[in-house]
Amino acid sequence: MISPWQKYPDIQRGSIGWRMGYGEEHLREFDNWFARKKLEHKRLYVEQNPEPQGWEGFYSSRVQP
């Protein structure tokens, strides 16, 4: 699944666009998808999709990778 910052690069982290805008559904789907992954798959995903500037702590704030 594509990371939130790749799907909607125009929405900054913390923006209301993730809570009430067009990014809300994708973020919810991402969280559910990521939470179901095994630890080894989470680590690989995090390695392949590092948090960009401004998104630091995103993964750890949701589910431990």
PEPEBEL-V588539 format. One record per helix or strand. SS is the DSSP state (@ for helix, = for strand). FROM is the first residue (numbers start at 1). LEN is the number of residues. If there is no record, write none. Layout:
SS;FROM;LEN, SS;FROM;LEN
This chain:
@;4;4, @;16;3, @;24;13, @;39;10, @;58;5
